[in-house]
């Protein structure tokens, strides 16, 4: 996905999705969710923390919204992981995948 260190990462037995994402990014979750850096080129890609997919052998695939967890503290948006779960964090470009609203709103 969109994280700098993809691959297998060892996390504690009672880890949540956010802890695995932090292990694969080398940064805190709040740092990953900061989209205030100006996007000046099409090459800029950020992790889409609202659309994280967890593939689980036991629970099936599920979508996780880590931005909701960060903003509200809702632990339902940051579930525990099971052995063998795979996490995919897609990327997005604010210039090509985003919506810009301008003028008087």
Chimera marker file (.cmm) of the C-alpha trace (Angstrom):
<marker_set name="trace">
<marker id="1" x="0.000" y="0.000" z="0.000" r="1" g="1" b="0" radius="0.5"/>
<marker id="2" x="0.990" y="3.571" z="0.674" r="1" g="1" b="0" radius="0.5"/>
<marker id="3" x="3.306" y="2.982" z="3.629" r="1" g="1" b="0" radius="0.5"/>
<marker id="4" x="7.088" y="3.422" z="3.394" r="1" g="1" b="0" radius="0.5"/>
<marker id="5" x="7.955" y="0.012" z="4.880" r="1" g="1" b="0" radius="0.5"/>
<marker id="6" x="5.465" y="-2.540" z="3.524" r="1" g="1" b="0" radius="0.5"/>
<marker id="7" x="5.852" y="-6.216" z="4.318" r="1" g="1" b="0" radius="0.5"/>
<marker id="8" x="5.656" y="-8.349" z="7.418" r="1" g="1" b="0" radius="0.5"/>
<marker id="9" x="5.876" y="-6.647" z="10.786" r="1" g="1" b="0" radius="0.5"/>
<marker id="10" x="5.797" y="-8.148" z="14.236" r="1" g="1" b="0" radius="0.5"/>
<marker id="11" x="3.264" y="-6.504" z="16.537" r="1" g="1" b="0" radius="0.5"/>
<marker id="12" x="2.079" y="-7.486" z="20.035" r="1" g="1" b="0" radius="0.5"/>
<marker id="13" x="-0.543" y="-10.225" z="20.356" r="1" g="1" b="0" radius="0.5"/>
<marker id="14" x="-3.198" y="-7.681" z="21.340" r="1" g="1" b="0" radius="0.5"/>
<marker id="15" x="-2.328" y="-5.137" z="18.643" r="1" g="1" b="0" radius="0.5"/>
<marker id="16" x="-4.846" y="-2.952" z="16.912" r="1" g="1" b="0" radius="0.5"/>
<marker id="17" x="-4.765" y="-1.926" z="13.255" r="1" g="1" b="0" radius="0.5"/>
<marker id="18" x="-3.235" y="1.461" z="14.121" r="1" g="1" b="0" radius="0.5"/>
<marker id="19" x="-0.232" y="-0.193" z="15.779" r="1" g="1" b="0" radius="0.5"/>
<marker id="20" x="0.502" y="-2.291" z="12.682" r="1" g="1" b="0" radius="0.5"/>
<marker id="21" x="0.166" y="0.764" z="10.427" r="1" g="1" b="0" radius="0.5"/>
<marker id="22" x="2.577" y="2.700" z="12.660" r="1" g="1" b="0" radius="0.5"/>
<marker id="23" x="5.055" y="-0.206" z="12.540" r="1" g="1" b="0" radius="0.5"/>
<marker id="24" x="4.963" y="-0.183" z="8.725" r="1" g="1" b="0" radius="0.5"/>
<marker id="25" x="5.242" y="3.591" z="8.465" r="1" g="1" b="0" radius="0.5"/>
<marker id="26" x="7.877" y="4.445" z="11.029" r="1" g="1" b="0" radius="0.5"/>
<marker id="27" x="5.661" y="7.354" z="12.098" r="1" g="1" b="0" radius="0.5"/>
<marker id="28" x="2.784" y="7.950" z="14.449" r="1" g="1" b="0" radius="0.5"/>
<marker id="29" x="-0.737" y="7.615" z="13.133" r="1" g="1" b="0" radius="0.5"/>
<marker id="30" x="-1.467" y="11.301" z="13.758" r="1" g="1" b="0" radius="0.5"/>
<marker id="31" x="1.544" y="12.235" z="11.615" r="1" g="1" b="0" radius="0.5"/>
<marker id="32" x="0.261" y="10.078" z="8.753" r="1" g="1" b="0" radius="0.5"/>
<marker id="33" x="-3.166" y="11.730" z="8.896" r="1" g="1" b="0" radius="0.5"/>
<marker id="34" x="-1.779" y="15.250" z="8.434" r="1" g="1" b="0" radius="0.5"/>
<marker id="35" x="-2.872" y="16.235" z="4.965" r="1" g="1" b="0" radius="0.5"/>
<marker id="36" x="-1.948" y="19.893" z="5.329" r="1" g="1" b="0" radius="0.5"/>
<marker id="37" x="1.242" y="19.610" z="3.267" r="1" g="1" b="0" radius="0.5"/>
<marker id="38" x="0.613" y="21.466" z="0.014" r="1" g="1" b="0" radius="0.5"/>
<marker id="39" x="0.310" y="19.123" z="-2.938" r="1" g="1" b="0" radius="0.5"/>
<marker id="40" x="2.133" y="20.776" z="-5.778" r="1" g="1" b="0" radius="0.5"/>
<marker id="41" x="2.768" y="17.861" z="-8.100" r="1" g="1" b="0" radius="0.5"/>
<marker id="42" x="0.725" y="14.927" z="-9.327" r="1" g="1" b="0" radius="0.5"/>
<marker id="43" x="3.357" y="12.588" z="-7.809" r="1" g="1" b="0" radius="0.5"/>
<marker id="44" x="2.321" y="13.430" z="-4.233" r="1" g="1" b="0" radius="0.5"/>
<marker id="45" x="0.547" y="10.402" z="-2.729" r="1" g="1" b="0" radius="0.5"/>
<marker id="46" x="-0.721" y="10.142" z="0.842" r="1" g="1" b="0" radius="0.5"/>
<marker id="47" x="-2.021" y="7.135" z="2.777" r="1" g="1" b="0" radius="0.5"/>
<marker id="48" x="-5.814" y="6.908" z="2.613" r="1" g="1" b="0" radius="0.5"/>
<marker id="49" x="-6.449" y="6.149" z="6.285" r="1" g="1" b="0" radius="0.5"/>
<marker id="50" x="-10.235" y="6.213" z="5.806" r="1" g="1" b="0" radius="0.5"/>
<marker id="51" x="-10.144" y="3.189" z="3.493" r="1" g="1" b="0" radius="0.5"/>
<marker id="52" x="-7.829" y="0.695" z="5.197" r="1" g="1" b="0" radius="0.5"/>
<marker id="53" x="-8.691" y="-2.927" z="4.388" r="1" g="1" b="0" radius="0.5"/>
<marker id="54" x="-8.031" y="-5.756" z="6.847" r="1" g="1" b="0" radius="0.5"/>
<marker id="55" x="-8.045" y="-9.233" z="5.281" r="1" g="1" b="0" radius="0.5"/>
<marker id="56" x="-8.593" y="-11.873" z="7.940" r="1" g="1" b="0" radius="0.5"/>
<marker id="57" x="-8.765" y="-15.655" z="7.678" r="1" g="1" b="0" radius="0.5"/>
<marker id="58" x="-11.282" y="-15.788" z="10.517" r="1" g="1" b="0" radius="0.5"/>
<marker id="59" x="-13.405" y="-12.634" z="10.154" r="1" g="1" b="0" radius="0.5"/>
<marker id="60" x="-13.263" y="-12.016" z="6.399" r="1" g="1" b="0" radius="0.5"/>
<marker id="61" x="-12.436" y="-8.665" z="4.833" r="1" g="1" b="0" radius="0.5"/>
<marker id="62" x="-13.415" y="-5.457" z="6.603" r="1" g="1" b="0" radius="0.5"/>
<marker id="63" x="-12.909" y="-1.750" z="6.094" r="1" g="1" b="0" radius="0.5"/>
<marker id="64" x="-11.355" y="0.360" z="8.818" r="1" g="1" b="0" radius="0.5"/>
<marker id="65" x="-11.552" y="4.162" z="9.153" r="1" g="1" b="0" radius="0.5"/>
<marker id="66" x="-8.495" y="5.226" z="11.148" r="1" g="1" b="0" radius="0.5"/>
<marker id="67" x="-9.293" y="8.919" z="10.718" r="1" g="1" b="0" radius="0.5"/>
<marker id="68" x="-12.559" y="8.338" z="12.594" r="1" g="1" b="0" radius="0.5"/>
<marker id="69" x="-10.589" y="6.608" z="15.339" r="1" g="1" b="0" radius="0.5"/>
<marker id="70" x="-8.176" y="9.557" z="15.558" r="1" g="1" b="0" radius="0.5"/>
<marker id="71" x="-10.877" y="12.207" z="15.630" r="1" g="1" b="0" radius="0.5"/>
<marker id="72" x="-13.465" y="10.527" z="17.859" r="1" g="1" b="0" radius="0.5"/>
<marker id="73" x="-11.565" y="7.848" z="19.776" r="1" g="1" b="0" radius="0.5"/>
<marker id="74" x="-14.047" y="5.233" z="18.526" r="1" g="1" b="0" radius="0.5"/>
<marker id="75" x="-12.289" y="1.900" z="19.153" r="1" g="1" b="0" radius="0.5"/>
<marker id="76" x="-14.697" y="0.213" z="16.749" r="1" g="1" b="0" radius="0.5"/>
<marker id="77" x="-12.835" y="2.024" z="13.975" r="1" g="1" b="0" radius="0.5"/>
<marker id="78" x="-9.534" y="0.516" z="15.190" r="1" g="1" b="0" radius="0.5"/>
<marker id="79" x="-10.186" y="-3.207" z="15.746" r="1" g="1" b="0" radius="0.5"/>
<marker id="80" x="-7.844" y="-5.805" z="17.186" r="1" g="1" b="0" radius="0.5"/>
<marker id="81" x="-5.861" y="-7.950" z="14.775" r="1" g="1" b="0" radius="0.5"/>
<marker id="82" x="-5.815" y="-11.738" z="14.593" r="1" g="1" b="0" radius="0.5"/>
<marker id="83" x="-2.919" y="-13.988" z="13.652" r="1" g="1" b="0" radius="0.5"/>
<marker id="84" x="-2.226" y="-13.795" z="9.924" r="1" g="1" b="0" radius="0.5"/>
<marker id="85" x="-4.271" y="-10.653" z="9.194" r="1" g="1" b="0" radius="0.5"/>
<marker id="86" x="-3.157" y="-8.615" z="6.200" r="1" g="1" b="0" radius="0.5"/>
<marker id="87" x="-3.586" y="-4.845" z="6.113" r="1" g="1" b="0" radius="0.5"/>
<marker id="88" x="-3.728" y="-2.751" z="2.958" r="1" g="1" b="0" radius="0.5"/>
<marker id="89" x="-3.476" y="1.033" z="3.142" r="1" g="1" b="0" radius="0.5"/>
<marker id="90" x="-4.277" y="2.545" z="-0.260" r="1" g="1" b="0" radius="0.5"/>
<marker id="91" x="-2.879" y="5.853" z="-1.393" r="1" g="1" b="0" radius="0.5"/>
<marker id="92" x="-4.522" y="8.918" z="-2.842" r="1" g="1" b="0" radius="0.5"/>
<marker id="93" x="-3.419" y="12.089" z="-4.533" r="1" g="1" b="0" radius="0.5"/>
<marker id="94" x="-5.222" y="15.267" z="-3.502" r="1" g="1" b="0" radius="0.5"/>
<marker id="95" x="-4.702" y="16.669" z="-7.004" r="1" g="1" b="0" radius="0.5"/>
<marker id="96" x="-6.211" y="13.749" z="-8.918" r="1" g="1" b="0" radius="0.5"/>
<marker id="97" x="-8.383" y="11.891" z="-6.377" r="1" g="1" b="0" radius="0.5"/>
<marker id="98" x="-9.653" y="14.728" z="-4.222" r="1" g="1" b="0" radius="0.5"/>
<marker id="99" x="-12.350" y="17.351" z="-4.397" r="1" g="1" b="0" radius="0.5"/>
<marker id="100" x="-11.561" y="21.052" z="-4.095" r="1" g="1" b="0" radius="0.5"/>
<marker id="101" x="-14.227" y="23.491" z="-2.945" r="1" g="1" b="0" radius="0.5"/>
<marker id="102" x="-13.582" y="27.166" z="-3.526" r="1" g="1" b="0" radius="0.5"/>
<marker id="103" x="-15.393" y="30.432" z="-3.234" r="1" g="1" b="0" radius="0.5"/>
<marker id="104" x="-18.211" y="31.303" z="-0.872" r="1" g="1" b="0" radius="0.5"/>
<marker id="105" x="-19.692" y="28.157" z="0.585" r="1" g="1" b="0" radius="0.5"/>
<link id1="1" id2="2" r="1" g="1" b="0" radius="0.2"/>
<link id1="2" id2="3" r="1" g="1" b="0" radius="0.2"/>
<link id1="3" id2="4" r="1" g="1" b="0" radius="0.2"/>
<link id1="4" id2="5" r="1" g="1" b="0" radius="0.2"/>
<link id1="5" id2="6" r="1" g="1" b="0" radius="0.2"/>
<link id1="6" id2="7" r="1" g="1" b="0" radius="0.2"/>
<link id1="7" id2="8" r="1" g="1" b="0" radius="0.2"/>
<link id1="8" id2="9" r="1" g="1" b="0" radius="0.2"/>
<link id1="9" id2="10" r="1" g="1" b="0" radius="0.2"/>
<link id1="10" id2="11" r="1" g="1" b="0" radius="0.2"/>
<link id1="11" id2="12" r="1" g="1" b="0" radius="0.2"/>
<link id1="12" id2="13" r="1" g="1" b="0" radius="0.2"/>
<link id1="13" id2="14" r="1" g="1" b="0" radius="0.2"/>
<link id1="14" id2="15" r="1" g="1" b="0" radius="0.2"/>
<link id1="15" id2="16" r="1" g="1" b="0" radius="0.2"/>
<link id1="16" id2="17" r="1" g="1" b="0" radius="0.2"/>
<link id1="17" id2="18" r="1" g="1" b="0" radius="0.2"/>
<link id1="18" id2="19" r="1" g="1" b="0" radius="0.2"/>
<link id1="19" id2="20" r="1" g="1" b="0" radius="0.2"/>
<link id1="20" id2="21" r="1" g="1" b="0" radius="0.2"/>
<link id1="21" id2="22" r="1" g="1" b="0" radius="0.2"/>
<link id1="22" id2="23" r="1" g="1" b="0" radius="0.2"/>
<link id1="23" id2="24" r="1" g="1" b="0" radius="0.2"/>
<link id1="24" id2="25" r="1" g="1" b="0" radius="0.2"/>
<link id1="25" id2="26" r="1" g="1" b="0" radius="0.2"/>
<link id1="26" id2="27" r="1" g="1" b="0" radius="0.2"/>
<link id1="27" id2="28" r="1" g="1" b="0" radius="0.2"/>
<link id1="28" id2="29" r="1" g="1" b="0" radius="0.2"/>
<link id1="29" id2="30" r="1" g="1" b="0" radius="0.2"/>
<link id1="30" id2="31" r="1" g="1" b="0" radius="0.2"/>
<link id1="31" id2="32" r="1" g="1" b="0" radius="0.2"/>
<link id1="32" id2="33" r="1" g="1" b="0" radius="0.2"/>
<link id1="33" id2="34" r="1" g="1" b="0" radius="0.2"/>
<link id1="34" id2="35" r="1" g="1" b="0" radius="0.2"/>
<link id1="35" id2="36" r="1" g="1" b="0" radius="0.2"/>
<link id1="36" id2="37" r="1" g="1" b="0" radius="0.2"/>
<link id1="37" id2="38" r="1" g="1" b="0" radius="0.2"/>
<link id1="38" id2="39" r="1" g="1" b="0" radius="0.2"/>
<link id1="39" id2="40" r="1" g="1" b="0" radius="0.2"/>
<link id1="40" id2="41" r="1" g="1" b="0" radius="0.2"/>
<link id1="41" id2="42" r="1" g="1" b="0" radius="0.2"/>
<link id1="42" id2="43" r="1" g="1" b="0" radius="0.2"/>
<link id1="43" id2="44" r="1" g="1" b="0" radius="0.2"/>
<link id1="44" id2="45" r="1" g="1" b="0" radius="0.2"/>
<link id1="45" id2="46" r="1" g="1" b="0" radius="0.2"/>
<link id1="46" id2="47" r="1" g="1" b="0" radius="0.2"/>
<link id1="47" id2="48" r="1" g="1" b="0" radius="0.2"/>
<link id1="48" id2="49" r="1" g="1" b="0" radius="0.2"/>
<link id1="49" id2="50" r="1" g="1" b="0" radius="0.2"/>
<link id1="50" id2="51" r="1" g="1" b="0" radius="0.2"/>
<link id1="51" id2="52" r="1" g="1" b="0" radius="0.2"/>
<link id1="52" id2="53" r="1" g="1" b="0" radius="0.2"/>
<link id1="53" id2="54" r="1" g="1" b="0" radius="0.2"/>
<link id1="54" id2="55" r="1" g="1" b="0" radius="0.2"/>
<link id1="55" id2="56" r="1" g="1" b="0" radius="0.2"/>
<link id1="56" id2="57" r="1" g="1" b="0" radius="0.2"/>
<link id1="57" id2="58" r="1" g="1" b="0" radius="0.2"/>
<link id1="58" id2="59" r="1" g="1" b="0" radius="0.2"/>
<link id1="59" id2="60" r="1" g="1" b="0" radius="0.2"/>
<link id1="60" id2="61" r="1" g="1" b="0" radius="0.2"/>
<link id1="61" id2="62" r="1" g="1" b="0" radius="0.2"/>
<link id1="62" id2="63" r="1" g="1" b="0" radius="0.2"/>
<link id1="63" id2="64" r="1" g="1" b="0" radius="0.2"/>
<link id1="64" id2="65" r="1" g="1" b="0" radius="0.2"/>
<link id1="65" id2="66" r="1" g="1" b="0" radius="0.2"/>
<link id1="66" id2="67" r="1" g="1" b="0" radius="0.2"/>
<link id1="67" id2="68" r="1" g="1" b="0" radius="0.2"/>
<link id1="68" id2="69" r="1" g="1" b="0" radius="0.2"/>
<link id1="69" id2="70" r="1" g="1" b="0" radius="0.2"/>
<link id1="70" id2="71" r="1" g="1" b="0" radius="0.2"/>
<link id1="71" id2="72" r="1" g="1" b="0" radius="0.2"/>
<link id1="72" id2="73" r="1" g="1" b="0" radius="0.2"/>
<link id1="73" id2="74" r="1" g="1" b="0" radius="0.2"/>
<link id1="74" id2="75" r="1" g="1" b="0" radius="0.2"/>
<link id1="75" id2="76" r="1" g="1" b="0" radius="0.2"/>
<link id1="76" id2="77" r="1" g="1" b="0" radius="0.2"/>
<link id1="77" id2="78" r="1" g="1" b="0" radius="0.2"/>
<link id1="78" id2="79" r="1" g="1" b="0" radius="0.2"/>
<link id1="79" id2="80" r="1" g="1" b="0" radius="0.2"/>
<link id1="80" id2="81" r="1" g="1" b="0" radius="0.2"/>
<link id1="81" id2="82" r="1" g="1" b="0" radius="0.2"/>
<link id1="82" id2="83" r="1" g="1" b="0" radius="0.2"/>
<link id1="83" id2="84" r="1" g="1" b="0" radius="0.2"/>
<link id1="84" id2="85" r="1" g="1" b="0" radius="0.2"/>
<link id1="85" id2="86" r="1" g="1" b="0" radius="0.2"/>
<link id1="86" id2="87" r="1" g="1" b="0" radius="0.2"/>
<link id1="87" id2="88" r="1" g="1" b="0" radius="0.2"/>
<link id1="88" id2="89" r="1" g="1" b="0" radius="0.2"/>
<link id1="89" id2="90" r="1" g="1" b="0" radius="0.2"/>
<link id1="90" id2="91" r="1" g="1" b="0" radius="0.2"/>
<link id1="91" id2="92" r="1" g="1" b="0" radius="0.2"/>
<link id1="92" id2="93" r="1" g="1" b="0" radius="0.2"/>
<link id1="93" id2="94" r="1" g="1" b="0" radius="0.2"/>
<link id1="94" id2="95" r="1" g="1" b="0" radius="0.2"/>
<link id1="95" id2="96" r="1" g="1" b="0" radius="0.2"/>
<link id1="96" id2="97" r="1" g="1" b="0" radius="0.2"/>
<link id1="97" id2="98" r="1" g="1" b="0" radius="0.2"/>
<link id1="98" id2="99" r="1" g="1" b="0" radius="0.2"/>
<link id1="99" id2="100" r="1" g="1" b="0" radius="0.2"/>
<link id1="100" id2="101" r="1" g="1" b="0" radius="0.2"/>
<link id1="101" id2="102" r="1" g="1" b="0" radius="0.2"/>
<link id1="102" id2="103" r="1" g="1" b="0" radius="0.2"/>
<link id1="103" id2="104" r="1" g="1" b="0" radius="0.2"/>
<link id1="104" id2="105" r="1" g="1" b="0" radius="0.2"/>
</marker_set>
